Amino acid sequence: MIDILEVRQDIPEEMVLIPKGLFLMGSTKEDIDTLLASNQNIEIIRFDNEIPQREVYLSDYLIDKYPVTNAQYKKFIESGGYNQEALWSEAGWQYISQKNPLENKDLDSILNGEPDCPVVNVSWYEAEAFSKWSGKRLPTEAEWEKAARGTDGRMYPWGNTFDKSLLNCSEAMIKKTTPVTKYPQGQSVYGCFDMAGNVWEWTADWYNSQYYSHAPDRDPQGPTVGEENPYFGRPENVGKSIYEFESSEASKILLSACKVLRGGSWNGAGIIHVRCSNRDYDEPTFKNETIGFRCAKSLE
């Protein structure tokens, strides 16, 4: 039995405790109908991956208050993280051995970026290795969603009404990442910042659009394998998002198994992308200027 009082005393300053219990995960038909009414260019099939909404029980866990910053990731680089094979999964080590990010300037934007802005241009494999180096892990999709929305099924971390002043998204017109402490009014009920906007965040789970229909209702860990060729292809090549009508044939890039992304980013449309239940995806090798991550930790 975990002594929560003792745990609270030992919580690292950069993390928060998410207490065990039930929360509402996913979207209801009413939620989706509201979104469809607000934007006639959205295909209803795009929301199938969020239903049914269900009660999910999670054990106690810790999660970072903020996305991992450039300053934190720089320490991982400078400590020799890219040369320590033990930190990497077999697939991750193969990936960086082929890409050799230390030699081809892949990491320059991190090394020279604003220290308190979230790290971007990191693949899922790199996020996984950093998490292990820091003594943590990536959060599961369910853990991420509970930390973002609390237990009441709210649409956004702060409530059910979109407010562009509470986050960094396309409506804010900032057009780049912002410091992770910039939006305290937009934090979740647990005290997590930037769970809406700024950067998409990698989670531990493989992506499957139909997972909610058969997922366990206690500490779900995601499917054992990822769905092949989800929807029409890479999300950013399907219109402006995975929600808009199918674009050109040239944009239909077939993907292999993908990992789940959550939270929206600085260039995503706020009303849709930054919802707590929104699910996106990409291959674990993919990276760009909108994707970062935060870490979690189990309580034994």
Backbone torsions as a table, in degrees:
resi	resn	phi	psi	omega
1	MET	NA	131.2	-179.9
2	ILE	-81.8	130.7	174.7
3	ASP	-87.5	103.2	-173.9
4	ILE	-64.8	-35.9	178.4
5	LEU	-61.2	-40.6	177.9
6	GLU	-67.9	-40.4	179.3
7	VAL	-61.1	-43.1	-177.9
8	ARG	-59.7	-34.1	179.6
9	GLN	-72.4	-24.5	-175.2
10	ASP	-102.1	6.3	-178.6
11	ILE	-68.4	125.4	176.3
12	PRO	-57.5	149.4	-175.7
13	GLU	-58.0	-31.4	-175.0
14	GLU	-88.9	4.2	-176.6
15	MET	-123.9	163.6	174.4
16	VAL	-128.0	152.6	176.8
17	LEU	-88.4	128.9	171.9
18	ILE	-105.1	109.5	-173.1
19	PRO	-71.1	150.9	-179.6
20	LYS	-59.7	155.4	177.6
21	GLY	139.8	-177.1	-177.1
22	LEU	-86.4	150.5	168.0
23	PHE	-146.5	164.0	178.6
24	LEU	-90.8	121.2	-178.0
25	MET	-115.7	136.4	178.8
26	GLY	95.2	-172.1	-176.2
27	SER	-118.4	152.9	174.9
28	THR	-95.1	166.9	175.9
29	LYS	-61.1	-35.9	180.0
30	GLU	-65.8	-40.1	176.7
31	ASP	-58.4	-45.9	-176.8
32	ILE	-68.4	-40.3	178.1
33	ASP	-60.5	-38.3	178.5
34	THR	-63.1	-42.9	179.1
35	LEU	-66.8	-39.9	179.6
36	LEU	-64.9	-34.9	178.9
37	ALA	-68.8	-26.6	-177.8
38	SER	-84.8	-16.9	-176.0
39	ASN	-151.8	107.0	-176.4
40	GLN	-75.5	-6.3	-179.2
41	ASN	-91.2	7.2	-178.4
42	ILE	-97.9	133.3	175.2
43	GLU	-86.1	132.6	-176.5
44	ILE	-62.4	-29.5	-179.5
45	ILE	-61.8	-23.1	-178.7
46	ARG	-65.4	-20.8	-177.6
47	PHE	-96.5	-0.9	-178.3
48	ASP	-58.8	-28.9	-177.4
49	ASN	-73.9	-5.9	-180.0
50	GLU	-101.5	-3.0	-176.4
51	ILE	-117.0	155.7	0.9
52	PRO	-81.6	155.6	169.3
53	GLN	-70.4	140.8	-177.7
54	ARG	-149.7	161.4	173.7
55	GLU	-83.2	130.0	179.6
56	VAL	-124.7	134.0	177.1
57	TYR	-98.1	129.1	175.1
58	LEU	-120.4	140.5	172.6
59	SER	-71.5	166.1	176.2
60	ASP	-56.5	141.6	173.6
61	TYR	-156.3	166.8	175.5
62	LEU	-110.2	149.1	176.1
63	ILE	-143.6	150.1	-179.6
64	ASP	-62.9	141.5	174.7
65	LYS	-65.8	-32.9	-172.4
66	TYR	-130.0	158.0	168.0
67	PRO	-61.1	153.6	176.7
68	VAL	-62.4	134.2	-176.1
69	THR	-95.9	168.7	174.6
70	ASN	-58.0	-41.4	-178.8
71	ALA	-62.1	-41.8	179.6
72	GLN	-67.9	-43.9	-178.4
73	TYR	-68.8	-31.8	177.8
74	LYS	-60.4	-36.6	177.7
75	LYS	-64.2	-37.6	176.5
76	PHE	-62.5	-44.7	178.9
77	ILE	-62.6	-48.8	-174.5
78	GLU	-70.9	-20.3	177.4
79	SER	-81.7	-2.2	-179.2
80	GLY	88.4	22.3	-178.0
81	GLY	-56.9	-31.4	-178.6
82	TYR	-78.8	-6.4	178.0
83	ASN	-111.3	4.2	-178.5
84	GLN	-104.0	95.3	-174.6
85	GLU	-58.3	-29.9	-177.6
86	ALA	-63.2	-20.6	-179.2
87	LEU	-82.5	-12.4	-170.5
88	TRP	-110.6	145.4	169.3
89	SER	-68.8	165.6	179.5
90	GLU	-58.7	-43.7	180.0
91	ALA	-68.6	-36.3	179.3
92	GLY	-67.2	-41.0	178.8
93	TRP	-65.9	-38.7	176.8
94	GLN	-63.9	-39.9	-179.4
95	TYR	-62.5	-51.6	-176.8
96	ILE	-73.3	-25.2	175.9
97	SER	-65.6	-34.2	179.1
98	GLN	-80.1	-40.6	-176.0
99	LYS	-82.9	-29.2	178.5
100	ASN	47.9	61.2	-175.5
101	PRO	-62.4	-23.1	179.0
102	LEU	-67.9	-25.5	-174.9
103	GLU	-101.8	-20.8	-173.7
104	ASN	-108.4	21.6	172.6
105	LYS	68.9	17.2	176.3
106	ASP	-61.7	-26.7	-172.8
107	LEU	-98.8	2.2	-176.5
108	ASP	-60.4	-38.0	-178.1
109	SER	-67.1	-24.6	177.3
110	ILE	-80.9	-48.8	-177.5
111	LEU	-64.1	-31.2	-177.3
112	ASN	-107.7	3.7	-176.9
113	GLY	-80.4	170.9	177.1
114	GLU	-62.1	125.6	-172.3
115	PRO	-57.8	-36.8	-174.6
116	ASP	-97.6	10.7	172.5
117	CYS	-90.6	153.5	-179.0
118	PRO	-65.5	141.8	175.7
119	VAL	-65.7	139.3	175.4
120	VAL	-133.2	-179.0	-177.3
121	ASN	59.1	39.7	174.1
122	VAL	-122.0	134.7	177.2
123	SER	-74.8	169.6	175.7
124	TRP	-60.7	-39.2	-179.5
125	TYR	-62.1	-38.1	178.9
126	GLU	-70.8	-38.3	175.9
127	ALA	-63.1	-40.4	178.6
128	GLU	-63.1	-43.5	-178.9
129	ALA	-67.3	-42.2	177.0
130	PHE	-59.5	-43.5	-178.7
131	SER	-59.3	-43.6	179.1
132	LYS	-66.3	-41.2	178.5
133	TRP	-59.5	-35.9	-177.7
134	SER	-86.5	3.4	-179.5
135	GLY	78.2	22.0	-177.7
136	LYS	-128.0	-158.8	176.9
137	ARG	-154.9	172.2	173.3
138	LEU	-77.4	144.8	177.6
139	PRO	-70.6	150.0	170.1
140	THR	-69.8	164.3	178.3
141	GLU	-59.6	-41.4	179.9
142	ALA	-65.6	-42.2	178.4
143	GLU	-61.4	-42.5	178.9
144	TRP	-60.4	-46.4	-175.5
145	GLU	-66.6	-40.9	178.9
146	LYS	-63.8	-42.8	179.0
147	ALA	-62.2	-29.7	-178.4
148	ALA	-80.6	-39.7	-168.5
149	ARG	-115.6	-5.0	-177.0
150	GLY	73.5	-151.9	-172.5
151	THR	-106.2	-5.4	-170.3
152	ASP	-100.7	7.5	176.0
153	GLY	74.1	22.0	-179.0
154	ARG	-62.3	155.2	-175.7
155	MET	-78.2	-37.5	-179.6
156	TYR	-124.0	162.8	-178.1
157	PRO	-55.4	-31.9	-176.1
158	TRP	-94.3	-13.2	-177.2
159	GLY	156.4	-150.9	-173.9
160	ASN	-110.3	3.9	-179.9
161	THR	-115.9	127.0	179.0
162	PHE	-68.5	136.8	179.5
163	ASP	-143.2	107.6	-174.5
164	LYS	-65.6	-13.9	179.8
165	SER	-79.5	-7.3	-175.1
166	LEU	-100.0	3.2	-174.8
167	LEU	-161.0	171.5	175.8
168	ASN	-104.7	101.5	176.9
169	CYS	-139.5	-174.9	-173.1
170	SER	-61.7	-34.0	-180.0
171	GLU	-65.4	-24.7	178.6
172	ALA	-73.9	-18.1	176.0
173	MET	61.0	29.6	177.6
174	ILE	-84.0	-35.9	171.7
175	LYS	66.0	25.1	173.9
176	LYS	-167.0	172.3	178.0
177	THR	-69.1	157.2	178.0
178	THR	-126.7	160.2	178.5
179	PRO	-53.8	143.2	-172.1
180	VAL	-68.0	-15.3	178.9
181	THR	-98.3	7.1	-170.5
182	LYS	-68.7	-28.3	-171.8
183	TYR	-121.0	68.4	179.6
184	PRO	-63.9	-28.5	179.9
185	GLN	-70.1	-16.1	-178.6
186	GLY	-99.0	7.5	-178.0
187	GLN	-69.6	161.5	179.5
188	SER	-78.2	173.5	-179.3
189	VAL	-63.4	-21.9	179.6
190	TYR	-90.6	-5.6	179.9
191	GLY	93.6	22.0	176.6
192	CYS	-91.1	130.5	-179.2
193	PHE	-93.9	154.4	171.4
194	ASP	58.9	31.1	174.3
195	MET	-83.3	-2.8	169.5
196	ALA	-127.2	118.9	177.2
197	GLY	79.9	-171.5	-174.6
198	ASN	70.2	-72.0	175.4
199	VAL	-140.8	145.7	165.3
200	TRP	-61.6	152.4	-178.5
201	GLU	-127.1	128.3	175.0
202	TRP	-64.7	142.8	170.1
203	THR	-120.5	173.0	-175.8
204	ALA	-72.9	-25.3	-166.4
205	ASP	-76.6	144.0	163.3
206	TRP	-70.0	151.2	-178.3
207	TYR	-93.4	132.3	169.1
208	ASN	-142.7	124.5	-173.9
209	SER	-65.6	-22.3	-177.5
210	GLN	-107.0	13.4	-173.5
211	TYR	-60.7	-36.4	-175.5
212	TYR	-63.6	-25.2	-177.2
213	SER	-72.1	-16.8	-179.3
214	HIS	-138.8	9.5	-177.6
215	ALA	-69.4	148.5	175.0
216	PRO	-65.4	153.7	-178.6
217	ASP	-98.2	12.3	176.7
218	ARG	-134.7	119.6	178.2
219	ASP	44.9	54.4	179.8
220	PRO	-62.7	139.4	-178.4
221	GLN	-109.7	6.0	-177.6
222	GLY	86.2	168.1	179.3
223	PRO	-67.6	157.8	-178.5
224	THR	-75.1	-23.8	176.0
225	VAL	-136.9	157.6	-179.8
226	GLY	-86.7	153.8	175.8
227	GLU	-68.0	135.6	177.6
228	GLU	-83.2	136.8	176.4
229	ASN	51.4	56.7	-179.0
230	PRO	-62.5	136.3	179.1
231	TYR	46.2	-127.7	-175.7
232	PHE	-96.8	-3.0	-178.0
233	GLY	130.2	-157.8	-176.0
234	ARG	-58.3	126.9	-172.9
235	PRO	-53.0	-45.3	-174.3
236	GLU	-71.1	-9.3	177.6
237	ASN	-100.2	5.0	178.3
238	VAL	-108.1	94.2	-173.3
239	GLY	58.6	-139.1	176.4
240	LYS	-94.2	-11.1	179.7
241	SER	-163.7	176.0	178.1
242	ILE	-71.9	-5.0	-177.1
243	TYR	-94.6	-21.2	-174.8
244	GLU	-84.4	163.9	-177.0
245	PHE	-56.3	149.7	-177.9
246	GLU	-52.6	133.2	180.0
247	SER	-95.7	-147.2	-171.3
248	SER	-71.1	160.2	177.4
249	GLU	-59.7	-32.1	-177.6
250	ALA	-65.5	-21.6	-176.9
251	SER	-84.5	-6.6	-175.6
252	LYS	-81.3	73.4	177.0
253	ILE	-82.3	122.8	-180.0
254	LEU	-77.8	132.5	-177.9
255	LEU	-109.7	152.5	169.6
256	SER	-87.4	-166.8	-176.5
257	ALA	-55.1	137.0	-174.7
258	CYS	-117.9	159.9	172.4
259	LYS	-103.1	154.7	-177.2
260	VAL	-78.5	136.4	172.8
261	LEU	-113.4	144.7	-178.4
262	ARG	-135.7	153.7	165.1
263	GLY	102.6	-17.1	-176.4
264	GLY	74.9	177.3	-176.2
265	SER	-146.6	-174.8	-177.9
266	TRP	-67.1	-18.8	-179.2
267	ASN	-111.1	10.7	179.3
268	GLY	-95.7	147.8	177.8
269	ALA	-67.8	123.8	-169.2
270	GLY	-61.6	-48.0	-172.4
271	ILE	-56.3	-37.1	-177.9
272	ILE	-94.4	-56.3	-167.2
273	HIS	-67.8	-34.7	-171.7
274	VAL	-91.8	5.7	175.6
275	ARG	-59.9	145.2	-178.3
276	CYS	-62.5	-27.4	-177.0
277	SER	-92.7	-3.7	-177.0
278	ASN	-65.7	132.0	-179.8
279	ARG	-116.8	127.5	174.2
280	ASP	-127.1	-178.0	-172.6
281	TYR	-163.5	157.7	167.6
282	ASP	-166.8	167.0	-179.3
283	GLU	-66.4	147.4	-177.3
284	PRO	-64.4	-14.0	176.8
285	THR	-89.0	-11.4	-173.6
286	PHE	-77.2	147.6	174.8
287	LYS	-152.3	146.9	171.6
288	ASN	-158.9	-173.3	-172.2
289	GLU	-80.0	4.8	179.3
290	THR	-113.0	-1.8	-172.7
291	ILE	-114.4	126.3	174.8
292	GLY	-133.7	-148.6	179.9
293	PHE	-171.9	166.9	167.8
294	ARG	-134.7	165.4	-175.0
295	CYS	-108.8	163.6	177.0
296	ALA	-135.9	173.8	179.9
297	LYS	-153.1	134.1	177.0
298	SER	-77.7	154.9	173.2
299	LEU	-108.9	119.3	-176.5
300	GLU	-73.5	NA	NA
